């Protein structure tokens, strides 16, 4: 099976930002890009065809991308059907699927589009969701090029492998963030936890993170790693990290939790959701 990157597009400017992110990542990884547009099966009226016919959407995006990236290997793919199952099928063996956080016709205040939300919980491989205003790992002011959210008690090999490999390909450091919480009885207590006990718990969390990262540091000795152990809910810790990151990577468990959905609503950089 050919290794490819897939960019799912529609007629919005936001999806073209995501497609450009995908194009630059394809060049970085030395892979071909497939620009995929899925049109509904029913006949569209003239208003719905504006500004160009559904069967030409992917071609228009490819023309823009090749003008911007002449060395890119890319071709358009036009499909008919429901976007989520069609993109899942198209990306079943893809190296990466890239989409905009929101699709065409969705209000600018909508933080997460329906297609993006559905694929974030069902995509067979790594999925990158790109905000319409941020398009790459080299965003000015974003100093941590790759941030990975890690549960040090149950680390996701998929997310860690993707994050380390992406950091290696881009020759940038990795920022590993482990969010933790006080025990329920301590969190519910009206009395603050003694500083010595809190420090001891934090030291334990740092040891767990060190142990979880050790095999990956051995596998990727050239990737510099900075760690943070934060007493915050995971979505809040990662949303904060996204303000200075070019990419945030999180794992997706079999039963989707709230971390991905909450983070995607507040992320300020592209987010990669990787099956665990």
C-alpha positions in Angstrom: 0.0 0.0 0.0 1.4 3.4 -1.0 2.3 5.7 1.8 0.5 9.0 1.4 -0.8 12.0 3.3 -4.4 13.0 2.7 -5.8 16.5 3.0 -9.6 16.7 3.2 -10.8 19.9 1.6 -14.1 21.8 1.0 -14.7 25.2 -0.6 -13.6 27.2 2.5 -10.4 29.2 2.9 -9.9 27.4 6.2 -9.6 24.0 4.4 -7.0 25.5 2.1 -4.9 26.5 5.1 -5.1 22.9 6.3 -4.1 21.7 2.8 -1.1 23.9 2.8 -0.1 22.5 6.2 -0.5 19.0 4.7 1.6 19.9 1.6 4.5 21.2 3.7 4.3 18.1 5.9 4.3 15.8 2.8 7.4 17.6 1.5 9.1 17.2 4.9 8.3 13.4 5.1 9.0 12.8 1.4 5.5 11.5 0.7 2.9 12.2 -2.0 -0.2 14.2 -1.1 -3.8 13.4 -2.1 -6.2 16.3 -1.9 -9.7 14.8 -1.3 -13.0 16.5 -1.6 -16.3 14.7 -0.8 -19.5 16.0 -2.3 -23.0 15.0 -1.3 -24.7 12.5 -3.6 -27.8 14.6 -4.3 -27.9 17.2 -7.1 -26.9 20.6 -5.9 -28.7 23.8 -7.0 -26.8 26.7 -8.5 -26.3 28.5 -5.2 -24.7 25.4 -3.6 -22.4 25.2 -6.6 -20.8 28.6 -6.0 -18.0 29.5 -6.4 -17.2 26.3 -8.5 -18.6 22.8 -9.0 -18.0 20.1 -6.4 -16.1 18.0 -8.9 -13.5 20.8 -9.4 -12.9 21.7 -5.7 -9.9 19.3 -5.2 -8.4 20.4 -8.6 -8.6 24.0 -7.6 -6.7 23.3 -4.3 -4.1 21.2 -6.1 -3.5 24.1 -8.6 -2.9 26.5 -5.7 -0.6 24.0 -3.9 1.6 23.2 -6.9 2.0 26.9 -7.6 3.2 27.4 -4.0 5.2 24.1 -3.7 6.5 23.2 -7.2 8.3 20.0 -6.0 5.2 18.6 -4.3 3.8 15.3 -5.7 0.1 15.8 -5.5 -3.1 14.8 -7.2 -6.8 15.6 -6.6 -9.4 13.0 -5.6 -13.2 13.7 -5.9 -15.6 11.5 -4.1 -19.3 11.4 -3.6 -21.0 10.5 -0.3 -21.0 11.4 3.4 -17.7 13.0 4.3 -16.9 11.0 7.5 -17.1 7.5 6.1 -15.6 8.5 2.8 -12.6 10.2 4.4 -12.2 7.2 6.8 -12.1 4.8 3.9 -9.8 7.0 1.9 -7.4 7.3 4.8 -7.5 3.7 6.0 -3.9 3.2 5.1 -2.7 6.8 5.0 0.3 8.0 6.9 -1.7 11.1 8.0 -5.1 12.8 7.4 -5.2 16.6 7.7 -8.4 18.7 8.0 -9.4 22.1 9.0 -11.0 22.4 12.5 -14.2 23.8 10.9 -15.7 23.2 7.5 -17.5 25.4 5.0 -20.8 26.9 6.0 -20.0 26.7 9.7 -20.2 29.9 11.9 -16.8 31.5 12.7 -17.7 31.1 16.4 -18.1 27.3 16.0 -14.9 25.9 17.6 -15.1 22.4 16.0 -16.8 21.2 12.9 -18.9 18.1 12.8 -16.6 16.2 10.4 -13.5 17.1 12.4 -15.2 16.0 15.6 -16.4 12.7 14.2 -13.0 11.8 12.7 -11.2 12.8 15.9 -13.0 9.8 17.5 -13.0 7.4 14.6 -10.1 8.0 12.3 -8.1 4.8 11.7 -4.7 6.6 11.8 -3.2 9.9 12.9 -5.4 12.9 12.2 -4.2 16.6 12.3 -6.8 19.3 12.7 -5.6 22.8 11.7 -7.1 26.1 12.9 -7.8 28.4 10.1 -5.4 31.1 11.3 -2.3 28.9 12.1 -0.7 26.8 9.4 2.5 25.2 10.5 5.3 24.3 12.9 7.1 27.5 12.2 4.4 30.0 13.5 6.2 33.1 14.8 6.3 33.2 18.6 5.6 29.5 18.9 8.8 28.3 20.5 7.9 24.6 21.4 7.6 23.1 18.0 6.0 19.8 19.1 4.2 19.3 22.4 2.9 15.8 23.4 0.4 15.2 26.1 1.3 12.1 28.1 -0.4 10.2 30.9 2.7 9.0 32.7 0.7 6.2 34.3 -0.6 4.9 31.0 1.4 6.4 28.1 0.1 6.2 24.6 2.8 4.6 22.4 1.0 5.9 19.3 1.1 9.5 20.4 4.7 9.3 21.7 6.0 7.6 18.6 4.3 10.2 16.3 5.5 13.1 18.4 9.1 12.0 18.6 9.2 11.2 14.9 7.7 14.5 14.0 10.2 16.4 16.2 13.0 14.4 14.6 11.9 15.2 11.1 11.6 18.9 11.9 14.8 19.0 13.9 13.1 20.6 16.8 12.8 19.8 20.6 9.9 17.9 22.1 7.8 19.3 25.0 6.3 16.5 27.1 3.4 17.6 29.3 2.0 15.4 32.1 -1.0 16.7 33.9 -1.9 15.3 37.2 -4.5 15.7 40.0 -4.6 15.5 43.7 -6.4 12.5 45.2 -10.1 13.0 45.5 -10.1 13.3 49.3 -7.3 15.9 49.2 -8.9 17.9 46.4 -12.3 18.0 48.3 -10.7 19.0 51.6 -11.3 22.5 52.9 -7.7 22.5 54.2 -4.8 23.0 51.8 -2.4 20.1 51.3 0.7 20.6 53.3 3.5 21.9 51.0 5.8 19.1 51.9 3.2 16.5 51.0 2.4 18.3 47.8 6.0 18.5 46.8 6.5 14.8 47.5 3.5 14.0 45.2 4.9 16.2 42.5 8.3 14.5 42.7 6.5 11.2 42.3 4.7 12.4 39.2 8.0 13.6 37.7 9.6 10.2 38.3 6.7 8.6 36.5 7.1 10.9 33.6 10.9 10.2 33.4 10.2 6.4 33.4 7.6 6.8 30.7 9.9 8.8 28.4 13.1 6.7 29.0 12.6 4.2 26.2 11.7 6.9 23.7 14.7 9.0 24.6 16.8 6.0 24.0 15.2 5.4 20.6 15.4 9.1 19.6 18.7 10.3 21.2 18.9 13.3 18.9 15.6 14.8 20.0 15.9 17.2 22.9 13.1 16.8 25.4 11.7 19.3 27.9 9.2 18.1 30.5 6.4 19.7 32.5 4.4 18.2 35.3 1.4 20.4 35.9 -1.3 20.2 38.5 -4.1 21.0 36.0 -6.7 19.2 34.1 -5.1 17.7 30.9 -7.2 19.8 28.4 -6.3 23.0 30.3 -2.6 22.2 30.4 -2.4 21.3 26.7 -4.5 24.3 25.6 -2.1 26.5 27.5 0.9 24.8 25.8 -0.7 25.3 22.4 -0.2 29.0 22.7 3.5 28.6 22.1 3.5 25.2 20.2 3.5 24.5 16.5 1.8 21.1 17.0 0.2 19.4 20.0 0.0 15.6 19.9 -2.5 13.6 22.0 -3.4 9.9 22.1 -6.9 8.7 21.5 -8.2 5.8 23.6 -10.7 3.2 22.4 -13.4 5.0 24.4 -13.0 8.7 23.6 -12.6 11.0 26.6 -13.0 14.7 27.1 -9.4 15.7 26.6 -9.5 15.7 22.8 -12.9 17.4 22.4 -12.1 20.1 25.0 -8.6 20.7 23.7 -9.8 21.1 20.1 -12.2 23.8 21.1 -9.4 25.9 22.7 -6.3 24.9 20.7 -4.2 27.7 19.2 -2.1 25.5 17.0 -2.7 22.3 14.9 -3.5 19.2 17.0 -2.6 15.7 16.1 -5.0 13.0 17.4 -3.3 9.6 17.3 -4.9 6.2 18.0 -3.4 4.6 21.1 
